[in-house]
Amino acid sequence: MKHAKKLIQAGKLLGVSTLLCLASNAMAKQVEVHDPVMTKEGDTYYVFSTGMGITYYESKDMKEWQLTGRVFKDEPSWAKRVAASFDGHLWAPDIYQKNGKFYLYYSVSAFGKNTSAIGVTVNETLDPKSPDYKWIDHGIVIQSVPERDNWNAIDPAIIEDDNGTPWMSFGSFWGGLKLVKLDDDMVRIAQPQEWHSISARPNTEHGPVEAPYIFKKNGYYYLFVSFDKCCQGLDSTYNVRVGRSKNVAGPYLDKEGRDLNQGGGSLVIEGNKDWAALGHNAAYTFDGKDYLVLHAYETADNGLQKLRILPMTWSDNWPVVDSKDLNKRKTKLIEK
């Protein structure tokens, strides 16, 4: 009987412990980001996001993350020349590895205007503990000016074509999204310049499309874009669309054959009762598996933005993600 009582007491303690553990996991702080992009160096994953100086995080398993720091201690020296109202927030970065270096592209802008520019800073490593760790800013890659340009120089993303030529897609609202060839040094536009229009919504008010990201797979280039309204909490209507092409410059067509330059775009994922404003995505292959990386606003947390890394599969050579993974694939922010 004494042994039975001890077992019952132990069971109760175990039950309480389990409940406390579950409660702790439910309340664990998640990674809160806008516009996430990822890369991997060695056995460490890194996520970069919009924020003061560009915030970035590191992880060994894509589940538990630690804050690594900020890319910029001070704002880029040229930022206020481009946008007088610049407040230190650098938008929508992209990170790309080439030539034995990491190239971090970022946006300086005035909200709601195309007073914008895309810059690039370069590092040999992403590990702050390395003696080779040092960001070197190369300044402006491209700039948009109101009343001169009907496009917006924000939301950069890099893709190499089958010949190894680097291209930068970018854009938000206005006349749509663009693609421009880069020089092999990755910090300048190639000469002579080669530009292409890749997505637009000409028959909608303000042309709400942004955040292009091109991903190579299955013999296609897949152009992911974000439709509709971001950054307004639970009133946001952001959603992810896609088209594909055999040519990096397009035309990109959706499942119904509609050109993304004419408002086309097949739905990949959108909000539900638990999550709003799914968008500004990137796509990657890590360790043989494909992932869609994006931010989403959590309804239960007053619309606070959270990092989501969703497994991506394929059906008839089109990307598929499961909205159920929004609740399953939570991240956890841990202290160093």
C-alpha positions as CSV (number, residue, x, y, z in Angstrom):
1,M,0.0,0.0,0.0
2,K,2.9,2.4,0.9
3,H,4.4,1.7,-2.5
4,A,1.0,2.4,-4.2
5,K,0.6,5.7,-2.4
6,K,4.1,6.7,-3.4
7,L,3.3,5.8,-7.0
8,I,0.1,7.9,-6.9
9,Q,2.0,10.8,-5.4
10,A,4.7,10.5,-8.0
11,G,2.0,10.3,-10.7
12,K,0.4,13.5,-9.4
13,L,3.8,15.3,-9.4
14,L,4.5,14.1,-12.9
15,G,1.1,15.3,-14.0
16,V,1.7,18.7,-12.5
17,S,5.2,18.8,-14.0
18,T,3.8,18.0,-17.4
19,L,1.1,20.6,-17.2
20,L,3.6,23.2,-16.1
21,C,5.9,22.2,-19.0
22,L,3.0,22.5,-21.5
23,A,2.0,25.9,-20.0
24,S,5.6,27.1,-20.3
25,N,5.8,26.0,-23.9
26,A,2.4,27.7,-24.7
27,M,3.7,30.9,-23.1
28,A,7.2,30.7,-24.5
29,K,8.2,33.9,-26.4
30,Q,8.3,33.4,-30.2
31,V,10.5,35.1,-32.7
32,E,8.8,38.4,-33.7
33,V,9.8,39.6,-37.1
34,H,8.6,41.3,-40.3
35,D,9.9,40.3,-43.7
36,P,12.1,37.4,-42.7
37,V,14.9,35.9,-44.9
38,M,17.2,33.0,-44.1
39,T,20.5,31.5,-44.9
40,K,22.9,28.8,-43.4
41,E,26.6,29.0,-42.6
42,G,28.1,25.7,-41.4
43,D,25.6,24.1,-39.0
44,T,23.9,27.4,-38.0
45,Y,20.8,29.0,-39.6
46,Y,20.3,32.7,-39.6
47,V,17.2,34.8,-40.0
48,F,17.4,38.5,-40.9
49,S,14.4,40.9,-40.6
50,T,13.1,44.5,-40.9
51,G,14.1,46.6,-37.9
52,M,16.5,49.1,-36.3
53,G,19.8,48.3,-37.9
54,I,18.4,45.0,-39.3
55,T,17.8,42.4,-36.5
56,Y,19.1,38.9,-36.9
57,Y,18.8,35.6,-35.1
58,E,20.6,32.2,-35.1
59,S,19.5,28.6,-34.6
60,K,20.8,25.1,-34.9
61,D,17.4,23.5,-35.6
62,M,15.1,26.2,-37.0
63,K,12.9,25.9,-33.9
64,E,14.8,27.5,-31.0
65,W,16.4,30.8,-31.9
66,Q,18.7,33.3,-30.2
67,L,19.1,37.0,-30.9
68,T,22.5,37.4,-32.6
69,G,22.4,41.2,-32.8
70,R,22.1,44.0,-35.4
71,V,23.9,44.4,-38.7
72,F,24.2,48.2,-38.4
73,K,25.2,49.9,-35.2
74,D,24.6,53.2,-36.8
75,E,22.3,54.0,-39.8
76,P,23.9,53.9,-43.3
77,S,25.7,57.2,-43.9
78,W,23.6,57.9,-47.1
79,A,20.1,57.0,-45.7
80,K,18.9,60.5,-44.9
81,R,20.0,61.9,-48.2
82,V,17.6,59.4,-49.8
83,A,14.7,59.8,-47.3
84,A,14.8,62.8,-45.0
85,S,12.2,61.2,-42.7
86,F,14.2,58.0,-42.3
87,D,13.9,56.8,-38.7
88,G,16.5,54.1,-38.5
89,H,14.3,51.2,-39.5
90,L,15.9,49.3,-42.4
91,W,13.3,47.3,-44.3
92,A,12.9,44.0,-46.0
93,P,16.5,42.6,-46.3
94,D,17.7,39.7,-48.4
95,I,20.8,37.7,-47.7
96,Y,22.7,35.9,-50.4
97,Q,26.0,33.9,-50.5
98,K,28.3,34.2,-53.5
99,N,32.0,34.7,-54.1
100,G,32.8,33.4,-50.6
101,K,30.9,36.3,-49.1
102,F,27.5,37.2,-47.7
103,Y,25.7,40.0,-49.4
104,L,22.9,41.7,-47.4
105,Y,20.6,43.9,-49.4
106,Y,18.3,46.2,-47.5
107,S,15.8,49.1,-48.1
108,V,15.7,52.7,-47.0
109,S,12.4,54.4,-47.5
110,A,9.7,56.8,-46.4
111,F,6.5,54.9,-45.6
112,G,3.8,55.3,-48.3
113,K,6.2,57.0,-50.8
114,N,8.6,55.8,-53.4
115,T,11.4,58.0,-52.0
116,S,13.5,54.8,-51.6
117,A,16.8,53.1,-52.2
118,I,18.3,49.6,-51.9
119,G,21.7,49.3,-50.4
120,V,24.1,46.4,-49.8
121,T,26.5,45.5,-47.1
122,V,29.0,42.6,-47.3
123,N,30.6,40.3,-44.8
124,E,32.9,37.2,-45.0
125,T,31.0,35.5,-42.2
126,L,27.8,35.7,-40.2
127,D,29.4,34.6,-36.9
128,P,30.1,37.6,-34.7
129,K,32.7,35.6,-32.8
130,S,34.8,35.2,-35.9
131,P,37.9,37.5,-36.4
132,D,36.7,37.9,-40.0
133,Y,33.3,39.3,-39.0
134,K,32.9,42.8,-40.3
135,W,30.1,44.4,-42.3
136,I,31.3,46.7,-45.1
137,D,28.6,48.9,-46.6
138,H,28.8,49.5,-50.4
139,G,26.1,52.1,-50.5
140,I,23.2,52.4,-53.0
141,V,22.5,49.8,-55.6
142,I,19.4,51.4,-57.0
143,Q,17.2,54.4,-56.1
144,S,13.6,55.5,-56.9
145,V,12.6,59.1,-57.0
146,P,9.0,60.4,-56.9
147,E,7.6,61.9,-60.2
148,R,10.5,60.3,-62.0
149,D,10.0,56.6,-61.4
150,N,6.8,54.7,-61.4
151,W,8.3,51.9,-59.2
152,N,9.6,51.7,-55.7
153,A,13.1,50.6,-54.8
154,I,12.4,48.4,-51.8
155,D,12.0,44.6,-51.1
156,P,15.1,43.3,-52.9
157,A,15.7,39.6,-53.5
158,I,18.5,37.9,-55.4
159,I,18.4,35.0,-57.8
160,E,21.1,33.5,-60.1
161,D,19.9,32.2,-63.5
162,D,21.1,28.9,-65.0
163,N,24.2,30.7,-66.3
164,G,25.2,32.0,-62.9
165,T,24.2,35.6,-63.7
166,P,22.8,37.4,-60.6
167,W,19.5,39.3,-60.8
168,M,17.7,41.4,-58.3
169,S,13.9,41.5,-58.1
170,F,12.3,44.3,-56.1
171,G,9.3,46.6,-55.9
172,S,6.2,47.5,-54.1
173,F,2.9,49.0,-55.4
174,W,3.1,51.8,-58.0
175,G,3.8,50.2,-61.4
176,G,4.7,46.8,-60.1
177,L,7.7,44.6,-59.5
178,K,10.9,44.8,-61.5
179,L,13.9,42.6,-62.3
180,V,17.4,44.0,-63.0
181,K,20.6,42.3,-63.9
182,L,23.5,42.8,-61.4
183,D,27.2,43.0,-62.1
184,D,29.3,40.0,-61.0
185,D,30.6,42.0,-58.1
186,M,27.0,41.9,-56.7
187,V,27.0,45.6,-55.6
188,R,26.2,47.3,-58.8
189,I,23.7,47.1,-61.7
190,A,25.3,45.4,-64.7
191,Q,26.1,47.6,-67.8
192,P,24.5,47.9,-70.2
193,Q,21.4,47.8,-68.0
194,E,18.8,45.1,-68.5
195,W,15.4,45.6,-66.9
196,H,12.2,43.5,-66.9
197,S,8.7,44.0,-65.5
198,I,7.6,40.8,-63.7
199,S,4.4,41.5,-61.8
200,A,1.8,44.2,-61.5
201,R,-1.9,44.7,-60.7
202,P,-2.9,47.4,-63.2
203,N,-6.7,47.1,-62.6
204,T,-6.6,47.6,-58.8
205,E,-6.4,50.7,-56.7
206,H,-2.7,51.5,-55.9
207,G,-1.6,48.2,-57.4
208,P,-1.1,46.3,-54.1
209,V,1.7,43.8,-54.9
210,E,5.1,43.6,-53.4
211,A,7.9,41.5,-51.9
212,P,9.0,39.4,-55.0
213,Y,11.0,36.3,-54.4
214,I,12.2,34.0,-57.2
215,F,13.0,30.3,-56.4
216,K,14.4,27.8,-58.8
217,K,12.9,24.3,-58.8
218,N,11.7,21.5,-61.1
219,G,13.2,23.3,-64.2
220,Y,11.1,26.5,-63.4
221,Y,11.7,29.8,-61.9
222,Y,8.9,30.4,-59.3
223,L,8.0,34.1,-58.6
224,F,6.3,34.5,-55.2
225,V,4.7,37.8,-54.4
226,S,2.5,39.3,-51.7
227,F,-0.9,40.7,-52.5
228,D,-3.0,43.3,-50.7
229,K,-2.5,45.1,-47.4
230,C,0.3,44.7,-44.9
231,C,1.3,46.2,-41.6
232,Q,-2.2,47.1,-40.2
233,G,-2.4,44.5,-37.5
234,L,-5.4,42.2,-37.7
235,D,-7.0,44.4,-40.4
236,S,-4.1,43.4,-42.8
237,T,-5.1,41.2,-45.8
238,Y,-1.7,40.1,-47.0
239,N,-1.5,36.8,-48.9
240,V,1.1,34.9,-50.9
241,R,0.7,34.3,-54.7
242,V,2.9,32.5,-57.2
243,G,3.6,32.2,-60.9
244,R,6.3,30.3,-62.8
245,S,8.4,30.7,-65.9
246,K,11.1,28.8,-67.8
247,N,13.0,32.1,-68.1
248,V,14.2,34.2,-65.2
249,A,12.9,37.3,-66.9
250,G,9.4,35.9,-67.4
251,P,6.7,36.0,-68.4
252,Y,5.5,34.5,-65.1
253,L,2.1,32.7,-65.5
254,D,-0.2,31.3,-62.8
255,K,-2.0,28.0,-62.8
256,E,-4.7,29.4,-65.1
257,G,-2.1,30.8,-67.5
258,R,-2.6,34.4,-66.4
259,D,0.4,36.7,-66.6
260,L,1.5,38.1,-63.3
261,N,2.1,41.4,-65.1
262,Q,-1.7,41.6,-65.6
263,G,-2.8,40.8,-62.1
264,G,-2.3,37.0,-62.2
265,G,-1.1,34.9,-59.3
266,S,-2.2,31.6,-57.9
267,L,-2.9,31.6,-54.1
268,V,-0.3,29.8,-52.0
269,I,-1.4,30.7,-48.5
270,E,-3.7,33.3,-46.8
271,G,-4.9,34.2,-43.3
272,N,-7.4,32.2,-41.2
273,K,-9.1,32.7,-37.8
274,D,-5.8,32.2,-36.0
275,W,-3.4,34.1,-38.3
276,A,-3.6,37.2,-40.4
277,A,-1.4,38.9,-42.9
278,L,0.6,36.0,-44.2
279,G,3.3,37.4,-46.5
280,H,6.6,38.8,-47.5
281,N,7.9,35.3,-48.0
282,A,11.1,33.7,-49.1
283,A,11.7,30.1,-50.2
284,Y,14.7,27.8,-49.5
285,T,16.1,24.3,-49.7
286,F,17.8,23.2,-46.6
287,D,19.2,19.7,-46.1
288,G,17.2,18.5,-49.1
289,K,13.8,19.9,-47.9
290,D,12.0,23.0,-49.2
291,Y,10.6,25.7,-46.9
292,L,8.4,28.8,-47.2
293,V,9.5,31.4,-44.8
294,L,7.2,34.3,-43.9
295,H,5.7,36.5,-41.2
296,A,2.2,36.0,-39.9
297,Y,0.1,38.0,-37.4
298,E,-1.2,36.0,-34.5
299,T,-4.9,36.6,-33.6
300,A,-4.5,35.4,-30.0
301,D,-1.6,37.9,-29.5
302,N,-3.3,41.0,-30.7
303,G,-1.9,40.7,-34.2
304,L,1.8,40.5,-33.2
305,Q,4.0,39.4,-36.1
306,K,5.6,36.0,-35.8
307,L,8.2,34.0,-37.8
308,R,6.9,31.0,-39.6
309,I,9.0,28.4,-41.4
310,L,6.6,26.1,-43.3
311,P,7.5,22.8,-45.1
312,M,6.8,23.2,-48.8
313,T,5.9,20.3,-51.1
314,W,4.9,20.1,-54.7
315,S,1.9,19.1,-56.7
316,D,2.1,19.1,-60.6
317,N,5.2,21.3,-60.2
318,W,3.3,23.9,-58.1
319,P,4.2,24.8,-54.4
320,V,2.0,23.5,-51.6
321,V,2.0,24.6,-48.0
322,D,-0.4,23.4,-45.2
323,S,-2.0,26.2,-43.2
324,K,-2.2,23.7,-40.3
325,D,1.5,24.1,-39.9
326,L,1.0,27.7,-38.8
327,N,0.0,26.4,-35.4
328,K,2.3,23.4,-35.4
329,R,5.6,25.1,-36.5
330,K,6.0,27.6,-33.7
331,T,9.4,29.1,-33.0
332,K,10.9,29.7,-29.6
333,L,13.1,32.6,-28.6
334,I,15.7,31.6,-26.0
335,E,18.2,33.7,-24.0
336,K,21.9,33.3,-24.7
